[in-house]
Amino acid sequence: MLFALGEPVAFVALVVAFLLGLLLRALAIRITARTLGLADRRDPVTPRLREDVDPFGAVAAAVGGMGWGKMISVDEVPRYHGRGRAAAVFASGPVVCILVSQLLFLAYVLLFPDNLLSVLNMSDVLRGFTLPLGEQVLLCLAVGLLAFGLLALIPTPPLDGFGILWSALKRPGQGAQQTRLWLEEKNLGVLILLICCFFPLSYPFLLMILDVLGVLFLRLRGGPVPL
């Protein structure tokens, strides 16, 4: 997001998108867990700062363009009701963020049919792209939420994608356990993600990954290519 400081409106909209992503993720995960019988119905579903915000995720958002929420350990989501239910809990947060982003994209293309989605990449928006006020705010919110959801699906701790992958394993073997030890317990996953946020400085690996993951979403919504 710091890339977008040159465009104050884009910067504020991206911060709001990140905070909205944290909120939607927290609500989706808790409601899904309660609905599937994997959480006590007396537990509140409201977001909680200490349980939902990851300081490293916030740093990643500031430096790399987008971050993540507090990791949910696979040990916290019981598998005795089925691996599918456990995977659904981890997937709910990213999926809800992506779905809401699509609604925002729909509003964007309806309001601004002559848009630049056919030529823009997600990194262009996350870096702060000059547009008229209303168009810039709506596009930044849509891209920011999409980036939050897509990033969360990458299968490495502390991201939710790791929980989905782990839940899919019938019986995690010694190799999987060892990998989890290094990536989760020894925070190697966080280190790898932070490196991707910082390097290379001109175009961090994280932005490259988001561009690859998000290009189809932008092209499908894109308008005519300007001449």
PyMOL commands that place a pseudoatom at each C-alpha (Angstrom):
pseudoatom trace, name=CA, resn=MET, resi=1, chain=A, elem=C, hetatm=0, pos=[0.000, 0.000, 0.000]
pseudoatom trace, name=CA, resn=LEU, resi=2, chain=A, elem=C, hetatm=0, pos=[2.923, 2.328, 0.579]
pseudoatom trace, name=CA, resn=PHE, resi=3, chain=A, elem=C, hetatm=0, pos=[3.420, 2.257, -3.186]
pseudoatom trace, name=CA, resn=ALA, resi=4, chain=A, elem=C, hetatm=0, pos=[0.059, 4.043, -3.407]
pseudoatom trace, name=CA, resn=LEU, resi=5, chain=A, elem=C, hetatm=0, pos=[1.005, 6.961, -1.151]
pseudoatom trace, name=CA, resn=GLY, resi=6, chain=A, elem=C, hetatm=0, pos=[1.343, 9.130, -4.231]
pseudoatom trace, name=CA, resn=GLU, resi=7, chain=A, elem=C, hetatm=0, pos=[-2.395, 8.651, -4.741]
pseudoatom trace, name=CA, resn=PRO, resi=8, chain=A, elem=C, hetatm=0, pos=[-3.991, 9.415, -1.330]
pseudoatom trace, name=CA, resn=VAL, resi=9, chain=A, elem=C, hetatm=0, pos=[-7.481, 8.330, -2.415]
pseudoatom trace, name=CA, resn=ALA, resi=10, chain=A, elem=C, hetatm=0, pos=[-6.165, 4.981, -3.650]
pseudoatom trace, name=CA, resn=PHE, resi=11, chain=A, elem=C, hetatm=0, pos=[-4.124, 4.533, -0.477]
pseudoatom trace, name=CA, resn=VAL, resi=12, chain=A, elem=C, hetatm=0, pos=[-7.129, 5.090, 1.794]
pseudoatom trace, name=CA, resn=ALA, resi=13, chain=A, elem=C, hetatm=0, pos=[-9.342, 2.822, -0.330]
pseudoatom trace, name=CA, resn=LEU, resi=14, chain=A, elem=C, hetatm=0, pos=[-6.752, 0.022, -0.204]
pseudoatom trace, name=CA, resn=VAL, resi=15, chain=A, elem=C, hetatm=0, pos=[-6.462, 0.338, 3.578]
pseudoatom trace, name=CA, resn=VAL, resi=16, chain=A, elem=C, hetatm=0, pos=[-10.249, 0.078, 3.816]
pseudoatom trace, name=CA, resn=ALA, resi=17, chain=A, elem=C, hetatm=0, pos=[-10.179, -2.963, 1.518]
pseudoatom trace, name=CA, resn=PHE, resi=18, chain=A, elem=C, hetatm=0, pos=[-7.628, -4.689, 3.770]
pseudoatom trace, name=CA, resn=LEU, resi=19, chain=A, elem=C, hetatm=0, pos=[-9.650, -3.955, 6.903]
pseudoatom trace, name=CA, resn=LEU, resi=20, chain=A, elem=C, hetatm=0, pos=[-12.833, -5.108, 5.157]
pseudoatom trace, name=CA, resn=GLY, resi=21, chain=A, elem=C, hetatm=0, pos=[-11.039, -8.309, 4.154]
pseudoatom trace, name=CA, resn=LEU, resi=22, chain=A, elem=C, hetatm=0, pos=[-10.096, -8.962, 7.780]
pseudoatom trace, name=CA, resn=LEU, resi=23, chain=A, elem=C, hetatm=0, pos=[-13.677, -8.346, 8.874]
pseudoatom trace, name=CA, resn=LEU, resi=24, chain=A, elem=C, hetatm=0, pos=[-15.282, -10.563, 6.214]
pseudoatom trace, name=CA, resn=ARG, resi=25, chain=A, elem=C, hetatm=0, pos=[-12.765, -13.348, 6.819]
pseudoatom trace, name=CA, resn=ALA, resi=26, chain=A, elem=C, hetatm=0, pos=[-13.370, -13.368, 10.564]
pseudoatom trace, name=CA, resn=LEU, resi=27, chain=A, elem=C, hetatm=0, pos=[-17.151, -13.407, 10.200]
pseudoatom trace, name=CA, resn=ALA, resi=28, chain=A, elem=C, hetatm=0, pos=[-17.138, -16.067, 7.486]
pseudoatom trace, name=CA, resn=ILE, resi=29, chain=A, elem=C, hetatm=0, pos=[-14.850, -18.429, 9.378]
pseudoatom trace, name=CA, resn=ARG, resi=30, chain=A, elem=C, hetatm=0, pos=[-16.736, -18.174, 12.667]
pseudoatom trace, name=CA, resn=ILE, resi=31, chain=A, elem=C, hetatm=0, pos=[-20.190, -18.437, 11.100]
pseudoatom trace, name=CA, resn=THR, resi=32, chain=A, elem=C, hetatm=0, pos=[-19.114, -21.408, 8.975]
pseudoatom trace, name=CA, resn=ALA, resi=33, chain=A, elem=C, hetatm=0, pos=[-17.531, -23.194, 11.928]
pseudoatom trace, name=CA, resn=ARG, resi=34, chain=A, elem=C, hetatm=0, pos=[-20.667, -22.660, 14.006]
pseudoatom trace, name=CA, resn=THR, resi=35, chain=A, elem=C, hetatm=0, pos=[-22.996, -23.731, 11.184]
pseudoatom trace, name=CA, resn=LEU, resi=36, chain=A, elem=C, hetatm=0, pos=[-21.034, -26.945, 10.563]
pseudoatom trace, name=CA, resn=GLY, resi=37, chain=A, elem=C, hetatm=0, pos=[-20.941, -27.826, 14.250]
pseudoatom trace, name=CA, resn=LEU, resi=38, chain=A, elem=C, hetatm=0, pos=[-17.201, -27.251, 14.616]
pseudoatom trace, name=CA, resn=ALA, resi=39, chain=A, elem=C, hetatm=0, pos=[-17.498, -24.414, 17.126]
pseudoatom trace, name=CA, resn=ASP, resi=40, chain=A, elem=C, hetatm=0, pos=[-19.489, -23.752, 20.268]
pseudoatom trace, name=CA, resn=ARG, resi=41, chain=A, elem=C, hetatm=0, pos=[-22.680, -21.850, 19.403]
pseudoatom trace, name=CA, resn=ARG, resi=42, chain=A, elem=C, hetatm=0, pos=[-22.097, -19.664, 22.440]
pseudoatom trace, name=CA, resn=ASP, resi=43, chain=A, elem=C, hetatm=0, pos=[-18.836, -18.337, 21.003]
pseudoatom trace, name=CA, resn=PRO, resi=44, chain=A, elem=C, hetatm=0, pos=[-19.256, -14.815, 19.605]
pseudoatom trace, name=CA, resn=VAL, resi=45, chain=A, elem=C, hetatm=0, pos=[-18.800, -14.360, 15.866]
pseudoatom trace, name=CA, resn=THR, resi=46, chain=A, elem=C, hetatm=0, pos=[-17.824, -10.706, 16.091]
pseudoatom trace, name=CA, resn=PRO, resi=47, chain=A, elem=C, hetatm=0, pos=[-14.267, -9.799, 15.014]
pseudoatom trace, name=CA, resn=ARG, resi=48, chain=A, elem=C, hetatm=0, pos=[-11.639, -9.504, 17.739]
pseudoatom trace, name=CA, resn=LEU, resi=49, chain=A, elem=C, hetatm=0, pos=[-8.489, -7.458, 17.225]
pseudoatom trace, name=CA, resn=ARG, resi=50, chain=A, elem=C, hetatm=0, pos=[-6.023, -9.841, 18.877]
pseudoatom trace, name=CA, resn=GLU, resi=51, chain=A, elem=C, hetatm=0, pos=[-7.452, -12.929, 17.198]
pseudoatom trace, name=CA, resn=ASP, resi=52, chain=A, elem=C, hetatm=0, pos=[-7.952, -11.519, 13.709]
pseudoatom trace, name=CA, resn=VAL, resi=53, chain=A, elem=C, hetatm=0, pos=[-5.047, -9.166, 12.992]
pseudoatom trace, name=CA, resn=ASP, resi=54, chain=A, elem=C, hetatm=0, pos=[-1.591, -10.538, 12.246]
pseudoatom trace, name=CA, resn=PRO, resi=55, chain=A, elem=C, hetatm=0, pos=[1.152, -7.890, 12.669]
pseudoatom trace, name=CA, resn=PHE, resi=56, chain=A, elem=C, hetatm=0, pos=[3.206, -9.539, 9.931]
pseudoatom trace, name=CA, resn=GLY, resi=57, chain=A, elem=C, hetatm=0, pos=[0.156, -9.553, 7.677]
pseudoatom trace, name=CA, resn=ALA, resi=58, chain=A, elem=C, hetatm=0, pos=[-0.284, -5.837, 8.273]
pseudoatom trace, name=CA, resn=VAL, resi=59, chain=A, elem=C, hetatm=0, pos=[3.389, -5.241, 7.410]
pseudoatom trace, name=CA, resn=ALA, resi=60, chain=A, elem=C, hetatm=0, pos=[2.940, -7.265, 4.234]
pseudoatom trace, name=CA, resn=ALA, resi=61, chain=A, elem=C, hetatm=0, pos=[-0.094, -5.163, 3.302]
pseudoatom trace, name=CA, resn=ALA, resi=62, chain=A, elem=C, hetatm=0, pos=[1.875, -1.968, 3.828]
pseudoatom trace, name=CA, resn=VAL, resi=63, chain=A, elem=C, hetatm=0, pos=[4.977, -3.068, 1.939]
pseudoatom trace, name=CA, resn=GLY, resi=64, chain=A, elem=C, hetatm=0, pos=[3.847, -5.673, -0.571]
pseudoatom trace, name=CA, resn=GLY, resi=65, chain=A, elem=C, hetatm=0, pos=[0.411, -4.373, -1.506]
pseudoatom trace, name=CA, resn=MET, resi=66, chain=A, elem=C, hetatm=0, pos=[-1.773, -6.837, 0.437]
pseudoatom trace, name=CA, resn=GLY, resi=67, chain=A, elem=C, hetatm=0, pos=[-1.570, -8.878, 3.629]
pseudoatom trace, name=CA, resn=TRP, resi=68, chain=A, elem=C, hetatm=0, pos=[-3.340, -11.566, 5.596]
pseudoatom trace, name=CA, resn=GLY, resi=69, chain=A, elem=C, hetatm=0, pos=[-5.212, -12.166, 8.832]
pseudoatom trace, name=CA, resn=LYS, resi=70, chain=A, elem=C, hetatm=0, pos=[-4.172, -14.030, 11.968]
pseudoatom trace, name=CA, resn=MET, resi=71, chain=A, elem=C, hetatm=0, pos=[-3.354, -17.647, 11.287]
pseudoatom trace, name=CA, resn=ILE, resi=72, chain=A, elem=C, hetatm=0, pos=[-5.812, -20.311, 12.406]
pseudoatom trace, name=CA, resn=SER, resi=73, chain=A, elem=C, hetatm=0, pos=[-3.907, -23.433, 13.386]
pseudoatom trace, name=CA, resn=VAL, resi=74, chain=A, elem=C, hetatm=0, pos=[-5.145, -26.673, 11.856]
pseudoatom trace, name=CA, resn=ASP, resi=75, chain=A, elem=C, hetatm=0, pos=[-5.300, -28.014, 15.410]
pseudoatom trace, name=CA, resn=GLU, resi=76, chain=A, elem=C, hetatm=0, pos=[-8.074, -25.527, 16.197]
pseudoatom trace, name=CA, resn=VAL, resi=77, chain=A, elem=C, hetatm=0, pos=[-10.440, -26.919, 13.552]
pseudoatom trace, name=CA, resn=PRO, resi=78, chain=A, elem=C, hetatm=0, pos=[-11.567, -30.472, 14.442]
pseudoatom trace, name=CA, resn=ARG, resi=79, chain=A, elem=C, hetatm=0, pos=[-11.615, -33.088, 11.681]
pseudoatom trace, name=CA, resn=TYR, resi=80, chain=A, elem=C, hetatm=0, pos=[-13.800, -35.664, 13.429]
pseudoatom trace, name=CA, resn=HIS, resi=81, chain=A, elem=C, hetatm=0, pos=[-16.913, -34.447, 11.553]
pseudoatom trace, name=CA, resn=GLY, resi=82, chain=A, elem=C, hetatm=0, pos=[-15.133, -34.881, 8.228]
pseudoatom trace, name=CA, resn=ARG, resi=83, chain=A, elem=C, hetatm=0, pos=[-12.211, -33.337, 6.405]
pseudoatom trace, name=CA, resn=GLY, resi=84, chain=A, elem=C, hetatm=0, pos=[-14.592, -31.522, 4.058]
pseudoatom trace, name=CA, resn=ARG, resi=85, chain=A, elem=C, hetatm=0, pos=[-16.123, -29.543, 6.891]
pseudoatom trace, name=CA, resn=ALA, resi=86, chain=A, elem=C, hetatm=0, pos=[-12.714, -28.579, 8.218]
pseudoatom trace, name=CA, resn=ALA, resi=87, chain=A, elem=C, hetatm=0, pos=[-11.586, -27.481, 4.752]
pseudoatom trace, name=CA, resn=ALA, resi=88, chain=A, elem=C, hetatm=0, pos=[-14.797, -25.463, 4.354]
pseudoatom trace, name=CA, resn=VAL, resi=89, chain=A, elem=C, hetatm=0, pos=[-13.988, -23.454, 7.486]
pseudoatom trace, name=CA, resn=PHE, resi=90, chain=A, elem=C, hetatm=0, pos=[-10.575, -22.473, 6.127]
pseudoatom trace, name=CA, resn=ALA, resi=91, chain=A, elem=C, hetatm=0, pos=[-11.948, -21.773, 2.644]
pseudoatom trace, name=CA, resn=SER, resi=92, chain=A, elem=C, hetatm=0, pos=[-14.892, -19.663, 3.793]
pseudoatom trace, name=CA, resn=GLY, resi=93, chain=A, elem=C, hetatm=0, pos=[-12.896, -16.507, 4.531]
pseudoatom trace, name=CA, resn=PRO, resi=94, chain=A, elem=C, hetatm=0, pos=[-11.059, -16.261, 1.186]
pseudoatom trace, name=CA, resn=VAL, resi=95, chain=A, elem=C, hetatm=0, pos=[-14.141, -17.318, -0.791]
pseudoatom trace, name=CA, resn=VAL, resi=96, chain=A, elem=C, hetatm=0, pos=[-16.378, -14.686, 0.809]
pseudoatom trace, name=CA, resn=CYS, resi=97, chain=A, elem=C, hetatm=0, pos=[-13.787, -11.974, 0.130]
pseudoatom trace, name=CA, resn=ILE, resi=98, chain=A, elem=C, hetatm=0, pos=[-13.523, -13.040, -3.521]
pseudoatom trace, name=CA, resn=LEU, resi=99, chain=A, elem=C, hetatm=0, pos=[-17.314, -13.143, -3.917]
pseudoatom trace, name=CA, resn=VAL, resi=100, chain=A, elem=C, hetatm=0, pos=[-17.734, -9.664, -2.436]
pseudoatom trace, name=CA, resn=SER, resi=101, chain=A, elem=C, hetatm=0, pos=[-14.960, -8.412, -4.711]
pseudoatom trace, name=CA, resn=GLN, resi=102, chain=A, elem=C, hetatm=0, pos=[-16.899, -9.758, -7.695]
pseudoatom trace, name=CA, resn=LEU, resi=103, chain=A, elem=C, hetatm=0, pos=[-19.981, -7.804, -6.633]
pseudoatom trace, name=CA, resn=LEU, resi=104, chain=A, elem=C, hetatm=0, pos=[-17.829, -4.684, -6.448]
pseudoatom trace, name=CA, resn=PHE, resi=105, chain=A, elem=C, hetatm=0, pos=[-16.371, -5.451, -9.882]
pseudoatom trace, name=CA, resn=LEU, resi=106, chain=A, elem=C, hetatm=0, pos=[-19.891, -5.865, -11.245]
pseudoatom trace, name=CA, resn=ALA, resi=107, chain=A, elem=C, hetatm=0, pos=[-20.865, -2.465, -9.866]
pseudoatom trace, name=CA, resn=TYR, resi=108, chain=A, elem=C, hetatm=0, pos=[-17.649, -1.034, -11.284]
pseudoatom trace, name=CA, resn=VAL, resi=109, chain=A, elem=C, hetatm=0, pos=[-18.183, -2.255, -14.853]
pseudoatom trace, name=CA, resn=LEU, resi=110, chain=A, elem=C, hetatm=0, pos=[-21.844, -1.192, -14.798]
pseudoatom trace, name=CA, resn=LEU, resi=111, chain=A, elem=C, hetatm=0, pos=[-20.975, 2.299, -13.626]
pseudoatom trace, name=CA, resn=PHE, resi=112, chain=A, elem=C, hetatm=0, pos=[-17.824, 2.622, -15.725]
pseudoatom trace, name=CA, resn=PRO, resi=113, chain=A, elem=C, hetatm=0, pos=[-18.264, 0.512, -18.900]
pseudoatom trace, name=CA, resn=ASP, resi=114, chain=A, elem=C, hetatm=0, pos=[-15.280, 2.163, -20.616]
pseudoatom trace, name=CA, resn=ASN, resi=115, chain=A, elem=C, hetatm=0, pos=[-12.875, 0.884, -17.987]
pseudoatom trace, name=CA, resn=LEU, resi=116, chain=A, elem=C, hetatm=0, pos=[-9.240, -0.207, -18.229]
pseudoatom trace, name=CA, resn=LEU, resi=117, chain=A, elem=C, hetatm=0, pos=[-9.562, -3.708, -16.762]
pseudoatom trace, name=CA, resn=SER, resi=118, chain=A, elem=C, hetatm=0, pos=[-8.602, -5.239, -20.087]
pseudoatom trace, name=CA, resn=VAL, resi=119, chain=A, elem=C, hetatm=0, pos=[-5.116, -3.750, -19.795]
pseudoatom trace, name=CA, resn=LEU, resi=120, chain=A, elem=C, hetatm=0, pos=[-4.580, -3.271, -16.058]
pseudoatom trace, name=CA, resn=ASN, resi=121, chain=A, elem=C, hetatm=0, pos=[-2.911, -5.727, -13.708]
pseudoatom trace, name=CA, resn=MET, resi=122, chain=A, elem=C, hetatm=0, pos=[-3.675, -6.000, -10.005]
pseudoatom trace, name=CA, resn=SER, resi=123, chain=A, elem=C, hetatm=0, pos=[-0.248, -4.564, -9.195]
pseudoatom trace, name=CA, resn=ASP, resi=124, chain=A, elem=C, hetatm=0, pos=[-1.117, -1.387, -11.122]
pseudoatom trace, name=CA, resn=VAL, resi=125, chain=A, elem=C, hetatm=0, pos=[-4.075, -0.778, -8.826]
pseudoatom trace, name=CA, resn=LEU, resi=126, chain=A, elem=C, hetatm=0, pos=[-2.269, -1.825, -5.644]
pseudoatom trace, name=CA, resn=ARG, resi=127, chain=A, elem=C, hetatm=0, pos=[0.490, 0.650, -6.452]
pseudoatom trace, name=CA, resn=GLY, resi=128, chain=A, elem=C, hetatm=0, pos=[-1.988, 3.510, -6.890]
pseudoatom trace, name=CA, resn=PHE, resi=129, chain=A, elem=C, hetatm=0, pos=[-3.397, 4.186, -10.347]
pseudoatom trace, name=CA, resn=THR, resi=130, chain=A, elem=C, hetatm=0, pos=[-4.676, 7.642, -11.281]
pseudoatom trace, name=CA, resn=LEU, resi=131, chain=A, elem=C, hetatm=0, pos=[-8.406, 7.630, -12.029]
pseudoatom trace, name=CA, resn=PRO, resi=132, chain=A, elem=C, hetatm=0, pos=[-11.405, 9.866, -11.305]
pseudoatom trace, name=CA, resn=LEU, resi=133, chain=A, elem=C, hetatm=0, pos=[-12.384, 9.800, -7.623]
pseudoatom trace, name=CA, resn=GLY, resi=134, chain=A, elem=C, hetatm=0, pos=[-15.401, 7.465, -7.666]
pseudoatom trace, name=CA, resn=GLU, resi=135, chain=A, elem=C, hetatm=0, pos=[-13.865, 5.076, -10.175]
pseudoatom trace, name=CA, resn=GLN, resi=136, chain=A, elem=C, hetatm=0, pos=[-10.617, 4.916, -8.234]
pseudoatom trace, name=CA, resn=VAL, resi=137, chain=A, elem=C, hetatm=0, pos=[-12.315, 4.159, -4.905]
pseudoatom trace, name=CA, resn=LEU, resi=138, chain=A, elem=C, hetatm=0, pos=[-14.524, 1.396, -6.318]
pseudoatom trace, name=CA, resn=LEU, resi=139, chain=A, elem=C, hetatm=0, pos=[-11.703, -0.215, -8.291]
pseudoatom trace, name=CA, resn=CYS, resi=140, chain=A, elem=C, hetatm=0, pos=[-9.312, -0.164, -5.323]
pseudoatom trace, name=CA, resn=LEU, resi=141, chain=A, elem=C, hetatm=0, pos=[-11.925, -1.739, -3.057]
pseudoatom trace, name=CA, resn=ALA, resi=142, chain=A, elem=C, hetatm=0, pos=[-12.646, -4.486, -5.605]
pseudoatom trace, name=CA, resn=VAL, resi=143, chain=A, elem=C, hetatm=0, pos=[-9.005, -5.245, -6.371]
pseudoatom trace, name=CA, resn=GLY, resi=144, chain=A, elem=C, hetatm=0, pos=[-7.975, -4.998, -2.723]
pseudoatom trace, name=CA, resn=LEU, resi=145, chain=A, elem=C, hetatm=0, pos=[-10.580, -7.544, -1.624]
pseudoatom trace, name=CA, resn=LEU, resi=146, chain=A, elem=C, hetatm=0, pos=[-9.751, -9.826, -4.539]
pseudoatom trace, name=CA, resn=ALA, resi=147, chain=A, elem=C, hetatm=0, pos=[-6.060, -9.657, -3.655]
pseudoatom trace, name=CA, resn=PHE, resi=148, chain=A, elem=C, hetatm=0, pos=[-6.835, -10.436, 0.003]
pseudoatom trace, name=CA, resn=GLY, resi=149, chain=A, elem=C, hetatm=0, pos=[-8.895, -13.505, -0.950]
pseudoatom trace, name=CA, resn=LEU, resi=150, chain=A, elem=C, hetatm=0, pos=[-6.504, -14.857, -3.583]
pseudoatom trace, name=CA, resn=LEU, resi=151, chain=A, elem=C, hetatm=0, pos=[-3.478, -14.395, -1.350]
pseudoatom trace, name=CA, resn=ALA, resi=152, chain=A, elem=C, hetatm=0, pos=[-5.192, -16.265, 1.491]
pseudoatom trace, name=CA, resn=LEU, resi=153, chain=A, elem=C, hetatm=0, pos=[-5.678, -19.318, -0.764]
pseudoatom trace, name=CA, resn=ILE, resi=154, chain=A, elem=C, hetatm=0, pos=[-1.940, -19.892, -1.224]
pseudoatom trace, name=CA, resn=PRO, resi=155, chain=A, elem=C, hetatm=0, pos=[-1.199, -23.174, 0.618]
pseudoatom trace, name=CA, resn=THR, resi=156, chain=A, elem=C, hetatm=0, pos=[1.460, -22.107, 3.084]
pseudoatom trace, name=CA, resn=PRO, resi=157, chain=A, elem=C, hetatm=0, pos=[1.239, -21.005, 6.727]
pseudoatom trace, name=CA, resn=PRO, resi=158, chain=A, elem=C, hetatm=0, pos=[0.027, -18.557, 7.942]
pseudoatom trace, name=CA, resn=LEU, resi=159, chain=A, elem=C, hetatm=0, pos=[-2.452, -18.418, 5.032]
pseudoatom trace, name=CA, resn=ASP, resi=160, chain=A, elem=C, hetatm=0, pos=[-5.809, -20.187, 4.992]
pseudoatom trace, name=CA, resn=GLY, resi=161, chain=A, elem=C, hetatm=0, pos=[-4.820, -22.205, 1.951]
pseudoatom trace, name=CA, resn=PHE, resi=162, chain=A, elem=C, hetatm=0, pos=[-2.567, -24.311, 4.161]
pseudoatom trace, name=CA, resn=GLY, resi=163, chain=A, elem=C, hetatm=0, pos=[-5.558, -25.241, 6.314]
pseudoatom trace, name=CA, resn=ILE, resi=164, chain=A, elem=C, hetatm=0, pos=[-7.459, -26.307, 3.192]
pseudoatom trace, name=CA, resn=LEU, resi=165, chain=A, elem=C, hetatm=0, pos=[-4.522, -28.411, 2.008]
pseudoatom trace, name=CA, resn=TRP, resi=166, chain=A, elem=C, hetatm=0, pos=[-3.971, -29.967, 5.443]
pseudoatom trace, name=CA, resn=SER, resi=167, chain=A, elem=C, hetatm=0, pos=[-7.659, -30.812, 5.790]
pseudoatom trace, name=CA, resn=ALA, resi=168, chain=A, elem=C, hetatm=0, pos=[-7.528, -32.588, 2.433]
pseudoatom trace, name=CA, resn=LEU, resi=169, chain=A, elem=C, hetatm=0, pos=[-4.817, -34.950, 3.696]
pseudoatom trace, name=CA, resn=LYS, resi=170, chain=A, elem=C, hetatm=0, pos=[-6.371, -38.137, 5.024]
pseudoatom trace, name=CA, resn=ARG, resi=171, chain=A, elem=C, hetatm=0, pos=[-3.466, -38.976, 7.309]
pseudoatom trace, name=CA, resn=PRO, resi=172, chain=A, elem=C, hetatm=0, pos=[-0.634, -36.424, 7.289]
pseudoatom trace, name=CA, resn=GLY, resi=173, chain=A, elem=C, hetatm=0, pos=[2.594, -38.433, 7.251]
pseudoatom trace, name=CA, resn=GLN, resi=174, chain=A, elem=C, hetatm=0, pos=[5.922, -37.677, 8.837]
pseudoatom trace, name=CA, resn=GLY, resi=175, chain=A, elem=C, hetatm=0, pos=[7.037, -35.601, 5.865]
pseudoatom trace, name=CA, resn=ALA, resi=176, chain=A, elem=C, hetatm=0, pos=[3.920, -33.432, 6.060]
pseudoatom trace, name=CA, resn=GLN, resi=177, chain=A, elem=C, hetatm=0, pos=[4.335, -33.045, 9.813]
pseudoatom trace, name=CA, resn=GLN, resi=178, chain=A, elem=C, hetatm=0, pos=[7.964, -32.010, 9.362]
pseudoatom trace, name=CA, resn=THR, resi=179, chain=A, elem=C, hetatm=0, pos=[7.025, -29.510, 6.688]
pseudoatom trace, name=CA, resn=ARG, resi=180, chain=A, elem=C, hetatm=0, pos=[4.372, -28.062, 8.944]
pseudoatom trace, name=CA, resn=LEU, resi=181, chain=A, elem=C, hetatm=0, pos=[6.894, -27.776, 11.794]
pseudoatom trace, name=CA, resn=TRP, resi=182, chain=A, elem=C, hetatm=0, pos=[9.214, -25.642, 9.703]
pseudoatom trace, name=CA, resn=LEU, resi=183, chain=A, elem=C, hetatm=0, pos=[6.586, -23.560, 7.956]
pseudoatom trace, name=CA, resn=GLU, resi=184, chain=A, elem=C, hetatm=0, pos=[4.249, -22.968, 10.901]
pseudoatom trace, name=CA, resn=GLU, resi=185, chain=A, elem=C, hetatm=0, pos=[6.027, -23.528, 14.210]
pseudoatom trace, name=CA, resn=LYS, resi=186, chain=A, elem=C, hetatm=0, pos=[9.362, -22.076, 13.096]
pseudoatom trace, name=CA, resn=ASN, resi=187, chain=A, elem=C, hetatm=0, pos=[7.673, -19.311, 11.070]
pseudoatom trace, name=CA, resn=LEU, resi=188, chain=A, elem=C, hetatm=0, pos=[9.466, -20.146, 7.834]
pseudoatom trace, name=CA, resn=GLY, resi=189, chain=A, elem=C, hetatm=0, pos=[6.200, -19.566, 5.965]
pseudoatom trace, name=CA, resn=VAL, resi=190, chain=A, elem=C, hetatm=0, pos=[5.946, -16.015, 7.314]
pseudoatom trace, name=CA, resn=LEU, resi=191, chain=A, elem=C, hetatm=0, pos=[9.590, -15.362, 6.435]
pseudoatom trace, name=CA, resn=ILE, resi=192, chain=A, elem=C, hetatm=0, pos=[9.093, -16.550, 2.848]
pseudoatom trace, name=CA, resn=LEU, resi=193, chain=A, elem=C, hetatm=0, pos=[6.030, -14.346, 2.430]
pseudoatom trace, name=CA, resn=LEU, resi=194, chain=A, elem=C, hetatm=0, pos=[7.788, -11.293, 3.856]
pseudoatom trace, name=CA, resn=ILE, resi=195, chain=A, elem=C, hetatm=0, pos=[10.735, -11.848, 1.518]
pseudoatom trace, name=CA, resn=CYS, resi=196, chain=A, elem=C, hetatm=0, pos=[8.242, -11.969, -1.341]
pseudoatom trace, name=CA, resn=CYS, resi=197, chain=A, elem=C, hetatm=0, pos=[6.836, -8.632, -0.125]
pseudoatom trace, name=CA, resn=PHE, resi=198, chain=A, elem=C, hetatm=0, pos=[10.191, -6.841, -0.080]
pseudoatom trace, name=CA, resn=PHE, resi=199, chain=A, elem=C, hetatm=0, pos=[12.110, -8.244, -3.042]
pseudoatom trace, name=CA, resn=PRO, resi=200, chain=A, elem=C, hetatm=0, pos=[12.747, -7.242, -5.698]
pseudoatom trace, name=CA, resn=LEU, resi=201, chain=A, elem=C, hetatm=0, pos=[12.061, -3.696, -4.570]
pseudoatom trace, name=CA, resn=SER, resi=202, chain=A, elem=C, hetatm=0, pos=[10.804, -2.460, -7.942]
pseudoatom trace, name=CA, resn=TYR, resi=203, chain=A, elem=C, hetatm=0, pos=[8.291, -5.290, -8.411]
pseudoatom trace, name=CA, resn=PRO, resi=204, chain=A, elem=C, hetatm=0, pos=[8.018, -7.617, -5.370]
pseudoatom trace, name=CA, resn=PHE, resi=205, chain=A, elem=C, hetatm=0, pos=[7.388, -11.316, -5.925]
pseudoatom trace, name=CA, resn=LEU, resi=206, chain=A, elem=C, hetatm=0, pos=[4.085, -10.973, -4.049]
pseudoatom trace, name=CA, resn=LEU, resi=207, chain=A, elem=C, hetatm=0, pos=[2.781, -8.549, -6.670]
pseudoatom trace, name=CA, resn=MET, resi=208, chain=A, elem=C, hetatm=0, pos=[3.948, -10.898, -9.421]
pseudoatom trace, name=CA, resn=ILE, resi=209, chain=A, elem=C, hetatm=0, pos=[2.009, -13.762, -7.817]
pseudoatom trace, name=CA, resn=LEU, resi=210, chain=A, elem=C, hetatm=0, pos=[-1.127, -11.639, -7.402]
pseudoatom trace, name=CA, resn=ASP, resi=211, chain=A, elem=C, hetatm=0, pos=[-0.901, -10.500, -11.024]
pseudoatom trace, name=CA, resn=VAL, resi=212, chain=A, elem=C, hetatm=0, pos=[-0.800, -14.119, -12.203]
pseudoatom trace, name=CA, resn=LEU, resi=213, chain=A, elem=C, hetatm=0, pos=[-3.643, -15.203, -9.913]
pseudoatom trace, name=CA, resn=GLY, resi=214, chain=A, elem=C, hetatm=0, pos=[-5.846, -12.199, -10.605]
pseudoatom trace, name=CA, resn=VAL, resi=215, chain=A, elem=C, hetatm=0, pos=[-5.383, -11.557, -14.321]
pseudoatom trace, name=CA, resn=LEU, resi=216, chain=A, elem=C, hetatm=0, pos=[-8.337, -13.733, -15.351]
pseudoatom trace, name=CA, resn=PHE, resi=217, chain=A, elem=C, hetatm=0, pos=[-10.703, -11.936, -12.949]
pseudoatom trace, name=CA, resn=LEU, resi=218, chain=A, elem=C, hetatm=0, pos=[-9.741, -8.551, -14.373]
pseudoatom trace, name=CA, resn=ARG, resi=219, chain=A, elem=C, hetatm=0, pos=[-9.842, -9.623, -18.028]
pseudoatom trace, name=CA, resn=LEU, resi=220, chain=A, elem=C, hetatm=0, pos=[-13.284, -11.204, -17.686]
pseudoatom trace, name=CA, resn=ARG, resi=221, chain=A, elem=C, hetatm=0, pos=[-14.620, -7.931, -16.326]
pseudoatom trace, name=CA, resn=GLY, resi=222, chain=A, elem=C, hetatm=0, pos=[-12.677, -5.709, -18.680]
pseudoatom trace, name=CA, resn=GLY, resi=223, chain=A, elem=C, hetatm=0, pos=[-14.183, -3.266, -21.108]
pseudoatom trace, name=CA, resn=PRO, resi=224, chain=A, elem=C, hetatm=0, pos=[-12.992, -2.467, -24.617]
pseudoatom trace, name=CA, resn=VAL, resi=225, chain=A, elem=C, hetatm=0, pos=[-9.306, -1.823, -25.023]
pseudoatom trace, name=CA, resn=PRO, resi=226, chain=A, elem=C, hetatm=0, pos=[-8.770, 1.936, -25.397]
pseudoatom trace, name=CA, resn=LEU, resi=227, chain=A, elem=C, hetatm=0, pos=[-7.189, 2.995, -28.698]
for i in range(1, 227): cmd.bond("trace and resi %d" % i, "trace and resi %d" % (i + 1))
show_as sticks, trace
zoom trace
